[in-house]
Amino acid sequence: MSHETHPPAHARSAYPGARALVVDDEMVITSMLCRSLERAGLHAGAAHSGREALERLRSGEYDVVICDLRMPDVSGRELFAQLQAELPAVTRRMIFLTGDTASGDTEDFLRRSGCRYIAKPFELREIIALVDTVLAETFGNERTTSS
């Protein structure tokens, strides 16, 4: 499977200017996703740990959060639980990245959370489409631009 370094020209978000936070301990992934989201018309920020993400989410507004499930200090699951207690609205705008969809625990967590997820490896256009789906559920048509 080939991996794109950026989305094709047609992979533009229907929600230009929306703010995304990418949370992953792998800097290559956060960098790639942030660049792709920005090329799609979004504003993207990165957090390289669950702890850093929690700090950023407490102090800033993000429209969507793309988060790895497995991280060393604060996992995606732990971040989700903390956000449920502190910022429950954010949990409805989370997308999880996982390479562990075969695990019963992971499958159970994803089902219970109600969050969307995408399995690694993924194609960048899939991420843009999923981000737009979450933003559509959040904003409806109020932030779309005319074609």
C-alpha positions in Angstrom: 0.0 0.0 0.0 1.4 3.4 -0.9 1.3 6.3 1.5 0.6 9.7 0.2 2.6 12.6 1.5 -0.3 15.0 1.1 -3.9 14.7 0.1 -4.8 15.0 -3.5 -6.0 18.5 -4.6 -9.7 17.4 -4.3 -9.2 16.4 -0.6 -10.3 19.8 0.7 -12.3 20.0 3.9 -15.9 21.3 3.7 -15.0 23.2 6.9 -12.1 25.5 6.1 -10.7 27.2 9.1 -11.9 24.6 11.6 -9.3 23.8 14.3 -7.9 20.3 14.7 -5.6 18.9 17.4 -3.5 15.9 16.4 -2.4 13.8 19.4 0.3 11.1 18.8 3.6 10.3 20.4 5.1 9.6 17.0 6.3 13.0 15.6 6.3 11.7 12.1 2.5 11.0 12.3 1.7 14.3 14.0 3.7 16.2 11.4 2.2 14.4 8.4 -1.3 14.8 9.7 -0.9 18.4 10.6 0.5 19.2 7.1 -2.3 17.3 5.4 -5.0 18.9 7.5 -3.6 22.4 6.7 -3.5 21.6 3.0 -7.1 20.6 3.3 -7.9 24.1 4.7 -7.9 23.4 8.4 -5.8 24.9 11.2 -3.9 22.1 12.9 -2.0 21.8 16.1 0.0 18.9 17.5 0.4 17.4 21.0 2.9 14.7 21.4 1.4 13.2 24.5 -1.9 12.8 26.2 -0.7 15.1 29.0 0.2 17.8 26.5 -3.2 17.3 24.7 -5.1 17.8 28.0 -3.2 21.0 28.7 -3.9 22.3 25.1 -7.6 21.3 25.3 -8.0 23.0 28.7 -6.6 26.3 27.3 -7.7 26.3 23.7 -10.7 25.6 21.5 -10.5 22.8 19.0 -13.3 21.6 16.7 -12.0 18.1 16.3 -9.3 15.9 18.1 -7.5 13.1 16.3 -5.9 11.0 18.9 -3.8 7.8 19.0 -5.0 5.2 21.5 -1.6 4.0 22.6 0.7 6.6 24.0 3.2 6.2 26.8 2.3 8.8 29.5 -1.4 9.3 29.2 -3.1 6.9 26.7 -6.0 7.9 24.4 -8.3 6.0 26.7 -7.1 7.9 29.7 -7.3 11.2 27.9 -10.9 10.3 26.9 -11.8 9.6 30.5 -10.2 12.8 31.7 -12.1 14.8 29.0 -15.4 13.1 29.9 -14.9 14.5 33.5 -13.6 18.0 32.5 -14.7 18.8 28.9 -17.4 16.3 27.9 -18.3 18.2 24.7 -14.8 17.5 23.3 -15.3 13.7 23.6 -18.1 13.9 21.0 -15.5 15.4 18.5 -12.8 12.8 18.9 -11.4 10.5 16.3 -9.1 7.7 17.4 -6.2 6.2 15.5 -5.3 2.7 16.3 -3.2 -0.2 15.0 -5.0 -2.5 17.5 -8.5 -3.1 16.1 -8.3 -6.8 16.6 -8.1 -6.5 20.4 -11.3 -7.1 22.3 -10.5 -4.4 24.8 -9.9 -1.9 22.0 -13.0 -2.8 20.2 -15.0 -2.6 23.4 -13.6 0.8 24.3 -14.3 2.2 20.8 -17.8 0.9 20.9 -18.5 2.3 24.4 -16.9 5.7 23.7 -19.1 6.2 20.6 -16.1 7.9 18.9 -15.2 7.3 15.4 -11.9 5.7 14.6 -9.6 4.8 11.8 -7.2 1.9 11.7 -3.5 2.3 11.0 -2.2 2.3 8.3 -4.6 4.8 6.8 -4.8 7.0 3.8 -4.8 10.7 4.3 -8.0 11.3 2.3 -9.7 8.9 4.7 -8.7 11.2 7.6 -10.0 14.3 5.9 -13.3 12.6 5.1 -13.7 11.4 8.7 -12.8 14.9 10.1 -15.5 16.4 7.8 -18.0 13.8 9.1 -17.3 14.7 12.7 -17.4 18.5 11.9 -20.7 18.0 10.0 -22.2 16.3 13.1 -20.9 19.2 15.2 -21.7 22.2 13.0 -24.1 21.0 10.3 -23.9 23.3 7.3 -23.1 26.5 9.2 -19.4 26.4 8.4 -19.3 25.1 4.9 -18.3 27.3 2.0 -20.0 27.4 -1.3 -18.3 25.5 -4.2 
